[in-house]
C-alpha cells in the first residue's frame, strides 16, 4: 500500500497558522478590553476614596470645594474617555471575531477536502489490491487447470 500525501498540505498549514494568528489577535483585544474595564474600576474606587476623604473634612473652603469638584469631573471625563476606547475595542473585537470565524471555516474546508482525498486514496488502493488478488487467483486457477 502506498503512502497518502495530501496535495494541499502546505495550504492547509498556512490557513491553520492564519487561524491561530487571528485567535491570538482576538485574545489580545480581549485582554486590552479587560485592562480598560480595570482602569474604570480603579477610577471608581479612587473617586469613592477621595469623596470619603473630602467628606471627612469638617471645614472646607470654597476653593477647596471647587478644586475637589474639578478633580471629580476630571475623573469622570477620564472614565468617559476610557469607555469610548472600550467601545472602539469592542468594534475591533467584533471584526476580528468575524475574521476568525472565516479563517476557521477555511481550515474546516481544507480538513474535509483532506478527508475526501484520503477516502479516494483508500478506495484506489483497495481497488488496486483487489485487482492484484484477482490476478493471483486467476493465475493459480489457470495453473491448477493445466496440471
CNS distance restraints for C-alpha pairs under 8 A (distance, minus, plus):
assign (resid   1 and name CA) (resid 125 and name CA) 6.50 0.50 0.50
assign (resid   2 and name CA) (resid 125 and name CA) 7.51 0.50 0.50
assign (resid   4 and name CA) (resid 118 and name CA) 6.93 0.50 0.50
assign (resid   4 and name CA) (resid 121 and name CA) 6.93 0.50 0.50
assign (resid   6 and name CA) (resid 114 and name CA) 6.34 0.50 0.50
assign (resid   6 and name CA) (resid 117 and name CA) 7.13 0.50 0.50
assign (resid   6 and name CA) (resid 118 and name CA) 7.76 0.50 0.50
assign (resid   8 and name CA) (resid  12 and name CA) 6.15 0.50 0.50
assign (resid   9 and name CA) (resid  13 and name CA) 6.11 0.50 0.50
assign (resid  10 and name CA) (resid  14 and name CA) 6.16 0.50 0.50
assign (resid  11 and name CA) (resid  15 and name CA) 6.22 0.50 0.50
assign (resid  12 and name CA) (resid  16 and name CA) 6.15 0.50 0.50
assign (resid  12 and name CA) (resid 107 and name CA) 6.53 0.50 0.50
assign (resid  12 and name CA) (resid 110 and name CA) 5.85 0.50 0.50
assign (resid  12 and name CA) (resid 111 and name CA) 7.66 0.50 0.50
assign (resid  13 and name CA) (resid  17 and name CA) 6.16 0.50 0.50
assign (resid  14 and name CA) (resid  18 and name CA) 6.20 0.50 0.50
assign (resid  15 and name CA) (resid  19 and name CA) 6.15 0.50 0.50
assign (resid  15 and name CA) (resid 103 and name CA) 6.89 0.50 0.50
assign (resid  15 and name CA) (resid 106 and name CA) 6.93 0.50 0.50
assign (resid  15 and name CA) (resid 107 and name CA) 5.88 0.50 0.50
assign (resid  16 and name CA) (resid  20 and name CA) 6.26 0.50 0.50
assign (resid  16 and name CA) (resid 103 and name CA) 7.86 0.50 0.50
assign (resid  16 and name CA) (resid 104 and name CA) 7.89 0.50 0.50
assign (resid  16 and name CA) (resid 107 and name CA) 6.00 0.50 0.50
assign (resid  17 and name CA) (resid  21 and name CA) 6.17 0.50 0.50
assign (resid  18 and name CA) (resid  22 and name CA) 6.20 0.50 0.50
assign (resid  18 and name CA) (resid 103 and name CA) 6.92 0.50 0.50
assign (resid  19 and name CA) (resid  23 and name CA) 6.21 0.50 0.50
assign (resid  19 and name CA) (resid 100 and name CA) 6.22 0.50 0.50
assign (resid  19 and name CA) (resid 103 and name CA) 5.17 0.50 0.50
assign (resid  19 and name CA) (resid 104 and name CA) 6.02 0.50 0.50
assign (resid  19 and name CA) (resid 107 and name CA) 7.68 0.50 0.50
assign (resid  20 and name CA) (resid  24 and name CA) 6.16 0.50 0.50
assign (resid  21 and name CA) (resid  25 and name CA) 6.20 0.50 0.50
assign (resid  22 and name CA) (resid  26 and name CA) 6.15 0.50 0.50
assign (resid  22 and name CA) (resid  96 and name CA) 6.90 0.50 0.50
assign (resid  22 and name CA) (resid  99 and name CA) 7.12 0.50 0.50
assign (resid  22 and name CA) (resid 100 and name CA) 5.43 0.50 0.50
assign (resid  22 and name CA) (resid 103 and name CA) 7.81 0.50 0.50
assign (resid  23 and name CA) (resid  27 and name CA) 6.19 0.50 0.50
assign (resid  23 and name CA) (resid 100 and name CA) 6.49 0.50 0.50
assign (resid  24 and name CA) (resid  28 and name CA) 6.20 0.50 0.50
assign (resid  25 and name CA) (resid  29 and name CA) 6.30 0.50 0.50
assign (resid  25 and name CA) (resid  96 and name CA) 7.43 0.50 0.50
assign (resid  26 and name CA) (resid  30 and name CA) 6.21 0.50 0.50
assign (resid  26 and name CA) (resid  93 and name CA) 6.33 0.50 0.50
assign (resid  26 and name CA) (resid  96 and name CA) 6.02 0.50 0.50
assign (resid  26 and name CA) (resid  97 and name CA) 6.77 0.50 0.50
assign (resid  27 and name CA) (resid  31 and name CA) 6.20 0.50 0.50
assign (resid  28 and name CA) (resid  32 and name CA) 6.28 0.50 0.50
assign (resid  29 and name CA) (resid  33 and name CA) 6.20 0.50 0.50
assign (resid  29 and name CA) (resid  89 and name CA) 6.76 0.50 0.50
assign (resid  29 and name CA) (resid  92 and name CA) 7.83 0.50 0.50
assign (resid  29 and name CA) (resid  93 and name CA) 6.27 0.50 0.50
assign (resid  30 and name CA) (resid  34 and name CA) 6.20 0.50 0.50
assign (resid  30 and name CA) (resid  93 and name CA) 7.41 0.50 0.50
assign (resid  31 and name CA) (resid  35 and name CA) 6.21 0.50 0.50
assign (resid  32 and name CA) (resid  36 and name CA) 6.25 0.50 0.50
assign (resid  32 and name CA) (resid  89 and name CA) 7.80 0.50 0.50
assign (resid  33 and name CA) (resid  37 and name CA) 6.30 0.50 0.50
assign (resid  33 and name CA) (resid  86 and name CA) 5.94 0.50 0.50
assign (resid  33 and name CA) (resid  89 and name CA) 6.56 0.50 0.50
assign (resid  33 and name CA) (resid  90 and name CA) 7.54 0.50 0.50
assign (resid  34 and name CA) (resid  38 and name CA) 6.19 0.50 0.50
assign (resid  35 and name CA) (resid  39 and name CA) 6.22 0.50 0.50
assign (resid  36 and name CA) (resid  40 and name CA) 6.36 0.50 0.50
assign (resid  36 and name CA) (resid  82 and name CA) 6.45 0.50 0.50
assign (resid  36 and name CA) (resid  83 and name CA) 7.83 0.50 0.50
assign (resid  36 and name CA) (resid  85 and name CA) 7.87 0.50 0.50
assign (resid  36 and name CA) (resid  86 and name CA) 6.57 0.50 0.50
assign (resid  37 and name CA) (resid  41 and name CA) 6.20 0.50 0.50
assign (resid  37 and name CA) (resid  86 and name CA) 7.82 0.50 0.50
assign (resid  38 and name CA) (resid  42 and name CA) 6.10 0.50 0.50
assign (resid  39 and name CA) (resid  43 and name CA) 6.20 0.50 0.50
assign (resid  39 and name CA) (resid  82 and name CA) 7.81 0.50 0.50
assign (resid  40 and name CA) (resid  44 and name CA) 6.22 0.50 0.50
assign (resid  40 and name CA) (resid  79 and name CA) 5.78 0.50 0.50
assign (resid  40 and name CA) (resid  82 and name CA) 7.07 0.50 0.50
assign (resid  40 and name CA) (resid  83 and name CA) 7.92 0.50 0.50
assign (resid  41 and name CA) (resid  45 and name CA) 6.26 0.50 0.50
assign (resid  42 and name CA) (resid  46 and name CA) 6.08 0.50 0.50
assign (resid  43 and name CA) (resid  47 and name CA) 6.02 0.50 0.50
assign (resid  43 and name CA) (resid  75 and name CA) 6.57 0.50 0.50
assign (resid  43 and name CA) (resid  79 and name CA) 6.95 0.50 0.50
assign (resid  44 and name CA) (resid  48 and name CA) 6.22 0.50 0.50
assign (resid  45 and name CA) (resid  49 and name CA) 6.05 0.50 0.50
assign (resid  46 and name CA) (resid  50 and name CA) 6.05 0.50 0.50
assign (resid  47 and name CA) (resid  51 and name CA) 6.05 0.50 0.50
assign (resid  47 and name CA) (resid  72 and name CA) 6.64 0.50 0.50
assign (resid  47 and name CA) (resid  75 and name CA) 7.09 0.50 0.50
assign (resid  48 and name CA) (resid  52 and name CA) 6.21 0.50 0.50
assign (resid  49 and name CA) (resid  53 and name CA) 6.26 0.50 0.50
assign (resid  50 and name CA) (resid  54 and name CA) 6.06 0.50 0.50
assign (resid  51 and name CA) (resid  55 and name CA) 6.02 0.50 0.50
assign (resid  52 and name CA) (resid  56 and name CA) 6.10 0.50 0.50
assign (resid  53 and name CA) (resid  57 and name CA) 6.81 0.50 0.50
assign (resid  54 and name CA) (resid  68 and name CA) 7.80 0.50 0.50
assign (resid  60 and name CA) (resid  64 and name CA) 5.98 0.50 0.50
assign (resid  60 and name CA) (resid  65 and name CA) 6.54 0.50 0.50
assign (resid  61 and name CA) (resid  65 and name CA) 6.32 0.50 0.50
assign (resid  62 and name CA) (resid  66 and name CA) 6.12 0.50 0.50
assign (resid  63 and name CA) (resid  67 and name CA) 6.07 0.50 0.50
assign (resid  64 and name CA) (resid  68 and name CA) 6.04 0.50 0.50
assign (resid  65 and name CA) (resid  69 and name CA) 6.08 0.50 0.50
assign (resid  66 and name CA) (resid  70 and name CA) 6.13 0.50 0.50
assign (resid  67 and name CA) (resid  71 and name CA) 6.13 0.50 0.50
assign (resid  68 and name CA) (resid  72 and name CA) 6.25 0.50 0.50
assign (resid  69 and name CA) (resid  73 and name CA) 6.13 0.50 0.50
assign (resid  70 and name CA) (resid  74 and name CA) 6.14 0.50 0.50
assign (resid  71 and name CA) (resid  75 and name CA) 6.32 0.50 0.50
assign (resid  72 and name CA) (resid  76 and name CA) 6.26 0.50 0.50
assign (resid  73 and name CA) (resid  77 and name CA) 6.09 0.50 0.50
assign (resid  74 and name CA) (resid  78 and name CA) 6.10 0.50 0.50
assign (resid  75 and name CA) (resid  79 and name CA) 6.13 0.50 0.50
assign (resid  76 and name CA) (resid  80 and name CA) 6.22 0.50 0.50
assign (resid  77 and name CA) (resid  81 and name CA) 6.17 0.50 0.50
assign (resid  78 and name CA) (resid  82 and name CA) 6.20 0.50 0.50
assign (resid  79 and name CA) (resid  83 and name CA) 6.18 0.50 0.50
assign (resid  80 and name CA) (resid  84 and name CA) 6.28 0.50 0.50
assign (resid  81 and name CA) (resid  85 and name CA) 6.45 0.50 0.50
assign (resid  82 and name CA) (resid  86 and name CA) 6.19 0.50 0.50
assign (resid  83 and name CA) (resid  87 and name CA) 6.23 0.50 0.50
assign (resid  84 and name CA) (resid  88 and name CA) 6.33 0.50 0.50
assign (resid  85 and name CA) (resid  89 and name CA) 6.13 0.50 0.50
assign (resid  86 and name CA) (resid  90 and name CA) 6.03 0.50 0.50
assign (resid  87 and name CA) (resid  91 and name CA) 6.28 0.50 0.50
assign (resid  88 and name CA) (resid  92 and name CA) 6.24 0.50 0.50
assign (resid  89 and name CA) (resid  93 and name CA) 5.94 0.50 0.50
assign (resid  90 and name CA) (resid  94 and name CA) 6.16 0.50 0.50
assign (resid  91 and name CA) (resid  95 and name CA) 6.47 0.50 0.50
assign (resid  92 and name CA) (resid  96 and name CA) 6.17 0.50 0.50
assign (resid  93 and name CA) (resid  97 and name CA) 5.94 0.50 0.50
assign (resid  94 and name CA) (resid  98 and name CA) 6.30 0.50 0.50
assign (resid  95 and name CA) (resid  99 and name CA) 6.22 0.50 0.50
assign (resid  96 and name CA) (resid 100 and name CA) 6.01 0.50 0.50
assign (resid  97 and name CA) (resid 101 and name CA) 6.20 0.50 0.50
assign (resid  98 and name CA) (resid 102 and name CA) 6.30 0.50 0.50
assign (resid  99 and name CA) (resid 103 and name CA) 6.23 0.50 0.50
assign (resid 100 and name CA) (resid 104 and name CA) 6.03 0.50 0.50
assign (resid 101 and name CA) (resid 105 and name CA) 6.12 0.50 0.50
assign (resid 102 and name CA) (resid 106 and name CA) 6.29 0.50 0.50
assign (resid 103 and name CA) (resid 107 and name CA) 6.32 0.50 0.50
assign (resid 104 and name CA) (resid 108 and name CA) 6.16 0.50 0.50
assign (resid 105 and name CA) (resid 109 and name CA) 6.18 0.50 0.50
assign (resid 106 and name CA) (resid 110 and name CA) 6.35 0.50 0.50
assign (resid 107 and name CA) (resid 111 and name CA) 6.20 0.50 0.50
assign (resid 108 and name CA) (resid 112 and name CA) 6.20 0.50 0.50
assign (resid 109 and name CA) (resid 113 and name CA) 6.12 0.50 0.50
assign (resid 110 and name CA) (resid 114 and name CA) 6.11 0.50 0.50
assign (resid 111 and name CA) (resid 115 and name CA) 6.22 0.50 0.50
assign (resid 112 and name CA) (resid 116 and name CA) 6.15 0.50 0.50
assign (resid 113 and name CA) (resid 117 and name CA) 6.13 0.50 0.50
assign (resid 114 and name CA) (resid 118 and name CA) 6.07 0.50 0.50
assign (resid 115 and name CA) (resid 119 and name CA) 6.17 0.50 0.50
assign (resid 116 and name CA) (resid 120 and name CA) 6.23 0.50 0.50
assign (resid 117 and name CA) (resid 121 and name CA) 6.05 0.50 0.50
assign (resid 118 and name CA) (resid 122 and name CA) 6.12 0.50 0.50
assign (resid 119 and name CA) (resid 123 and name CA) 6.17 0.50 0.50
assign (resid 120 and name CA) (resid 124 and name CA) 6.20 0.50 0.50
assign (resid 121 and name CA) (resid 125 and name CA) 6.11 0.50 0.50
assign (resid 122 and name CA) (resid 126 and name CA) 6.02 0.50 0.50
assign (resid 123 and name CA) (resid 127 and name CA) 6.07 0.50 0.50
assign (resid 124 and name CA) (resid 128 and name CA) 6.10 0.50 0.50
assign (resid 125 and name CA) (resid 129 and name CA) 6.03 0.50 0.50
assign (resid 126 and name CA) (resid 130 and name CA) 5.97 0.50 0.50
assign (resid 127 and name CA) (resid 131 and name CA) 6.12 0.50 0.50
assign (resid 128 and name CA) (resid 132 and name CA) 6.31 0.50 0.50
assign (resid 129 and name CA) (resid 133 and name CA) 6.24 0.50 0.50
assign (resid 130 and name CA) (resid 134 and name CA) 6.07 0.50 0.50
assign (resid 131 and name CA) (resid 135 and name CA) 6.14 0.50 0.50
assign (resid 132 and name CA) (resid 136 and name CA) 6.12 0.50 0.50
assign (resid 133 and name CA) (resid 137 and name CA) 6.05 0.50 0.50
assign (resid 134 and name CA) (resid 138 and name CA) 5.99 0.50 0.50
assign (resid 135 and name CA) (resid 139 and name CA) 6.05 0.50 0.50
assign (resid 136 and name CA) (resid 140 and name CA) 6.17 0.50 0.50
assign (resid 137 and name CA) (resid 141 and name CA) 6.05 0.50 0.50
assign (resid 138 and name CA) (resid 142 and name CA) 6.10 0.50 0.50
assign (resid 139 and name CA) (resid 143 and name CA) 6.16 0.50 0.50
assign (resid 140 and name CA) (resid 144 and name CA) 6.05 0.50 0.50
assign (resid 141 and name CA) (resid 145 and name CA) 6.19 0.50 0.50
assign (resid 142 and name CA) (resid 146 and name CA) 6.23 0.50 0.50
assign (resid 143 and name CA) (resid 147 and name CA) 6.39 0.50 0.50
